[in-house]
Amino acid sequence: MATLKTRQSSRRAHQLLADTAGLSTVEYIIILCLIAVACFAIWQQFGQTVNARITEADGTMGTMTGSP
């Protein structure tokens, strides 16, 4: 009886390893995650650039003197 269960579990393990259903979904999820990480990095760099420009403009406006 034990050898029958061993054979069945071995066969089931082989079937699970040979099953390729759903692999394309996993690949798409991995690609989506990589794209999201790249977008976050680009968005952070964009935010730093905008912040630097605003700081620069604020400094320029602070040094300007004019008569109304």
MARVEXVO-457677 format. One record per atom (N, C-alpha, C): y, z, x; atom name; residue in one letter. Coordinates in steps of 0.02 Angstrom, whole numbers. Layout:
       yy       zz       xx   atomo   residuo
        Y        Z        X      CA         A
...
This chain:
       yy       zz       xx   atomo   residuo
      -60        0       41       N         M
        0        0        0      CA         M
       63        0       43       C         M
       61       37       98       N         A
      120       41      141      CA         A
      134      -26      175       C         A
       81      -62      193       N         T
       92     -127      225      CA         T
      121     -177      175       C         T
      103     -172      112       N         L
      131     -216       61      CA         L
      206     -204       54       C         L
      225     -141       52       N         K
      297     -124       47      CA         K
      334     -146      110       C         K
      302     -139      167       N         T
      333     -160      229      CA         T
      344     -235      229       C         T
      294     -272      206       N         R
      300     -345      202      CA         R
      355     -365      153       C         R
      357     -331       96       N         Q
      407     -347       45      CA         Q
      477     -332       71       C         Q
      486     -276      104       N         S
      552     -259      130      CA         S
      571     -306      187       C         S
      522     -327      227       N         S
      536     -374      280      CA         S
      555     -442      251       C         S
      520     -463      199       N         R
      536     -527      166      CA         R
      606     -523      135       C         R
      621     -467      103       N         R
      687     -459       71      CA         R
      743     -459      124       C         R
      731     -427      180       N         A
      781     -427      233      CA         A
      792     -498      258       C         A
      739     -536      266       N         H
      745     -605      288      CA         H
      784     -647      237       C         H
      770     -635      173       N         Q
      806     -672      120      CA         Q
      881     -655      121       C         Q
      897     -592      132       N         L
      967     -572      134      CA         L
     1003     -603      194       C         L
      969     -606      251       N         L
      999     -636      310      CA         L
     1007     -711      303       C         L
      963     -743      266       N         A
      965     -815      257      CA         A
     1014     -836      201       C         A
     1035     -789      160       N         D
     1079     -803      104      CA         D
     1150     -819      129       C         D
     1174     -878      112       N         T
     1241     -899      135      CA         T
     1291     -902       77       C         T
     1271     -881       18       N         A
     1317     -882      -40      CA         A
     1373     -833      -28       C         A
     1434     -855      -39       N         G
     1492     -812      -31      CA         G
     1524     -814       38       C         G
     1494     -850       85       N         L
     1523     -853      152      CA         L
     1590     -888      152       C         L
     1599     -939      113       N         S
     1663     -974      112      CA         S
     1718     -929       85       C         S
     1702     -886       37       N         T
     1751     -839       11      CA         T
     1772     -790       65       C         T
     1725     -766      103       N         V
     1741     -720      158      CA         V
     1784     -754      210       C         V
     1768     -817      225       N         E
     1809     -854      273      CA         E
     1880     -863      249       C         E
     1888     -879      184       N         Y
     1955     -886      156      CA         Y
     1993     -820      158       C         Y
     1960     -765      146       N         I
     1993     -700      148      CA         I
     2016     -684      219       C         I
     1974     -699      268       N         I
     1993     -688      338      CA         I
     2053     -731      357       C         I
     2052     -794      338       N         I
     2109     -839      352      CA         I
     2172     -814      318       C         I
     2166     -792      256       N         L
     2223     -765      219      CA         L
     2252     -704      254       C         L
     2209     -660      278       N         C
     2232     -601      314      CA         C
     2269     -620      378       C         C
     2243     -669      414       N         L
     2276     -691      476      CA         L
     2344     -721      461       C         L
     2348     -760      407       N         I
     2412     -789      388      CA         I
     2461     -734      368       C         I
     2437     -684      331       N         A
     2480     -628      310      CA         A
     2507     -591      371       C         A
     2466     -578      420       N         V
     2488     -543      481      CA         V
     2541     -585      517       C         V
     2531     -650      521       N         A
     2580     -694      554      CA         A
     2646     -693      515       C         A
     2642     -695      448       N         C
     2703     -693      407      CA         C
     2740     -628      415       C         C
     2705     -572      418       N         F
     2737     -508      429      CA         F
     2773     -506      496       C         F
     2743     -533      547       N         A
     2774     -534      613      CA         A
     2837     -577      613       C         A
     2833     -635      581       N         I
     2891     -679      576      CA         I
     2947     -646      536       C         I
     2928     -614      480       N         W
     2978     -580      438      CA         W
     3012     -523      476       C         W
     2974     -486      516       N         Q
     3003     -432      555      CA         Q
     3051     -460      607       C         Q
     3033     -514      640       N         Q
     3078     -545      689      CA         Q
     3141     -571      655       C         Q
     3134     -600      597       N         F
     3191     -625      558      CA         F
     3237     -567      541       C         F
     3209     -511      519       N         G
     3249     -452      502      CA         G
     3287     -425      561       C         G
     3255     -424      619       N         Q
     3289     -400      679      CA         Q
     3347     -446      698       C         Q
     3336     -512      690       N         T
     3390     -560      706      CA         T
     3448     -551      658       C         T
     3434     -544      593       N         V
     3487     -533      544      CA         V
     3524     -468      558       C         V
     3488     -416      575       N         N
     3520     -352      590      CA         N
     3565     -358      651       C         N
     3543     -394      703       N         A
     3585     -403      762      CA         A
     3648     -442      746       C         A
     3642     -493      704       N         R
     3701     -533      685      CA         R
     3751     -491      644       C         R
     3725     -450      599       N         I
     3770     -408      559      CA         I
     3804     -356      603       C         I
     3768     -327      650       N         T
     3798     -279      696      CA         T
     3852     -313      739       C         T
     3837     -373      761       N         E
     3886     -411      801      CA         E
     3948     -427      760       C         E
     3939     -448      698       N         A
     3995     -464      655      CA         A
     4036     -401      639       C         A
     4002     -344      629       N         D
     4036     -282      616      CA         D
     4079     -261      676       C         D
     4051     -269      735       N         G
     4090     -254      796      CA         G
     4150     -299      803       C         G
     4142     -362      787       N         T
     4198     -409      791      CA         T
     4252     -392      740       C         T
     4231     -375      680       N         M
     4280     -357      628      CA         M
     4316     -292      646       C         M
     4282     -247      680       N         G
     4313     -184      699      CA         G
     4366     -191      753       C         G
     4360     -242      794       N         T
     4409     -253      848      CA         T
     4468     -296      825       C         T
     4464     -326      768       N         M
     4518     -369      745      CA         M
     4574     -327      717       C         M
     4634     -346      735       N         T
     4692     -314      705      CA         T
     4734     -368      673       C         T
     4762     -353      619       N         G
     4802     -404      585      CA         G
     4850     -370      538       C         G
     4901     -407      520       N         S
     4948     -380      472      CA         S
     4935     -410      404       C         S
     4934     -368      353       N         P
     4919     -394      286      CA         P
     4975     -432      255       C         P
